[in-house]
Amino acid sequence: MLRASDLDWLYVSPAGDFDHDGDRTGRYQVAASADPEARVSYADFAIALADEASSPRNRRKHLLITSG
């Protein structure tokens, strides 16, 4: 439904799961596909969200984030 609309949207999720005990590294990467083994800390995921909000580079897609 979103893809068929004229809305400007972005869906962001971890490529696999959160590293629940992970520390902030200040690094992340955009994954090409989902990977059940991939992990990202909450802090690094938050950095990815803030980076995208302040300098949008992706539109109308599902963005997968993992550790960098």
Backbone as CSV, one residue per row, in Angstrom:
resi,resn,N_x,N_y,N_z,CA_x,CA_y,CA_z,C_x,C_y,C_z
1,MET,0.827,-1.179,0.000,0.000,0.000,0.000,0.885,1.262,0.000
2,LEU,1.955,1.267,0.836,2.831,2.437,0.859,3.496,2.664,-0.486
3,ARG,3.994,1.598,-1.092,4.681,1.736,-2.382,3.769,2.302,-3.462
4,ALA,2.502,2.011,-3.377,1.552,2.496,-4.370,1.084,3.928,-4.091
5,SER,1.401,4.442,-2.915,0.941,5.782,-2.542,1.931,6.855,-3.003
6,ASP,1.520,8.096,-2.849,2.389,9.236,-3.141,3.128,9.724,-1.907
7,LEU,2.993,9.030,-0.794,3.629,9.441,0.455,5.140,9.262,0.396
8,ASP,5.850,10.090,1.143,7.290,9.947,1.313,7.489,9.174,2.617
9,TRP,8.004,7.946,2.541,8.089,7.096,3.715,9.426,6.372,3.755
10,LEU,9.757,5.878,4.932,10.945,5.053,5.139,10.655,4.133,6.313
11,TYR,10.905,2.858,6.138,10.727,1.858,7.185,12.119,1.382,7.584
12,VAL,12.499,1.533,8.858,13.843,1.187,9.326,13.737,0.098,10.387
13,SER,14.577,-0.936,10.247,14.603,-2.013,11.231,15.999,-2.609,11.293
14,PRO,16.298,-3.346,12.365,17.581,-4.051,12.402,17.575,-5.146,11.342
15,ALA,18.736,-5.441,10.766,18.834,-6.498,9.759,18.513,-7.853,10.371
16,GLY,18.837,-8.029,11.651,18.542,-9.276,12.353,17.818,-8.980,13.641
17,ASP,18.593,-8.632,14.667,18.016,-8.343,15.978,18.905,-7.326,16.681
18,PHE,18.426,-6.834,17.788,19.231,-5.929,18.593,20.229,-6.716,19.428
19,ASP,21.402,-6.142,19.618,22.384,-6.672,20.559,22.006,-6.056,21.899
20,HIS,21.240,-6.775,22.687,20.639,-6.225,23.900,21.657,-5.749,24.926
21,ASP,22.855,-6.296,24.894,23.904,-5.877,25.828,25.004,-5.087,25.132
22,GLY,24.799,-4.756,23.866,25.832,-4.098,23.079,26.068,-2.654,23.474
23,ASP,27.308,-2.239,23.357,27.692,-0.857,23.634,27.625,-0.024,22.360
24,ARG,27.630,1.270,22.539,27.681,2.189,21.412,29.073,2.149,20.793
25,THR,29.130,1.878,19.481,30.410,1.887,18.769,30.535,3.124,17.890
26,GLY,29.386,3.749,17.586,29.402,4.894,16.685,29.439,4.478,15.225
27,ARG,29.318,3.166,14.977,29.357,2.659,13.605,28.131,1.784,13.343
28,TYR,27.672,1.848,12.133,26.590,0.990,11.668,26.711,0.911,10.158
29,GLN,26.009,-0.026,9.571,25.968,-0.089,8.116,24.575,-0.488,7.666
30,VAL,24.264,-0.138,6.451,23.000,-0.525,5.852,23.213,-1.887,5.212
31,ALA,22.397,-2.844,5.584,22.520,-4.206,5.070,21.727,-4.348,3.771
32,ALA,22.217,-5.218,2.905,21.552,-5.461,1.631,20.328,-6.356,1.787
33,SER,20.354,-7.214,2.810,19.233,-8.123,3.025,19.149,-8.495,4.501
34,ALA,18.032,-9.077,4.872,17.845,-9.517,6.255,18.785,-10.675,6.559
35,ASP,19.316,-10.685,7.776,20.229,-11.734,8.221,19.905,-12.041,9.677
36,PRO,19.346,-13.203,9.972,18.955,-13.524,11.348,20.113,-13.462,12.345
37,GLU,21.342,-13.584,11.868,22.511,-13.560,12.745,23.043,-12.139,12.988
38,ALA,22.590,-11.171,12.212,23.095,-9.796,12.321,22.606,-9.149,13.615
39,ARG,23.445,-8.304,14.186,23.108,-7.594,15.416,23.500,-6.130,15.305
40,VAL,22.793,-5.289,16.040,23.127,-3.877,16.166,22.700,-3.446,17.565
41,SER,23.520,-2.637,18.208,23.156,-2.160,19.548,22.046,-1.115,19.430
42,TYR,21.329,-0.929,20.522,20.282,0.085,20.536,20.868,1.464,20.241
43,ALA,22.031,1.754,20.823,22.655,3.066,20.643,23.065,3.296,19.189
44,ASP,23.652,2.290,18.547,24.059,2.453,17.150,22.847,2.538,16.222
45,PHE,21.783,1.828,16.551,20.545,1.941,15.777,19.978,3.356,15.896
46,ALA,20.036,3.911,17.099,19.561,5.282,17.310,20.386,6.279,16.488
47,ILE,21.689,6.050,16.386,22.543,6.918,15.561,22.109,6.841,14.106
48,ALA,21.816,5.632,13.632,21.364,5.468,12.251,20.065,6.237,12.010
49,LEU,19.133,6.158,12.962,17.878,6.897,12.830,18.113,8.407,12.822
50,ALA,18.956,8.876,13.729,19.245,10.317,13.794,19.940,10.795,12.522
51,ASP,20.875,10.007,12.012,21.564,10.374,10.765,20.581,10.485,9.611
52,GLU,19.690,9.535,9.505,18.717,9.549,8.410,17.727,10.692,8.568
53,ALA,17.333,10.993,9.796,16.395,12.098,10.028,17.023,13.449,9.719
54,SER,18.300,13.610,10.055,18.947,14.907,9.844,19.451,15.090,8.403
55,SER,19.778,13.990,7.726,20.248,14.055,6.327,19.638,12.886,5.557
56,PRO,18.387,13.021,5.157,17.718,11.906,4.475,18.429,11.502,3.190
57,ARG,18.748,10.215,3.103,19.372,9.677,1.888,18.552,8.552,1.289
58,ASN,17.556,8.113,2.015,16.742,6.983,1.569,15.274,7.368,1.626
59,ARG,14.558,6.963,0.612,13.132,7.254,0.547,12.403,6.068,-0.058
60,ARG,11.195,5.840,0.461,10.289,4.853,-0.100,10.901,3.456,-0.176
61,LYS,11.512,3.029,0.957,12.099,1.701,1.004,12.207,1.215,2.439
62,HIS,12.572,-0.040,2.587,12.842,-0.656,3.877,14.350,-0.641,4.070
63,LEU,14.826,0.027,5.087,16.242,0.165,5.381,16.607,-0.778,6.522
64,LEU,17.581,-1.664,6.289,18.026,-2.632,7.276,19.358,-2.184,7.857
65,ILE,19.453,-2.124,9.181,20.651,-1.620,9.854,21.330,-2.751,10.626
66,THR,22.671,-2.792,10.556,23.461,-3.756,11.297,24.726,-3.081,11.809
67,SER,25.493,-3.780,12.624,26.739,-3.214,13.161,27.712,-2.925,12.042
68,GLY,28.508,-1.902,12.248,29.483,-1.501,11.227,30.856,-2.027,11.464
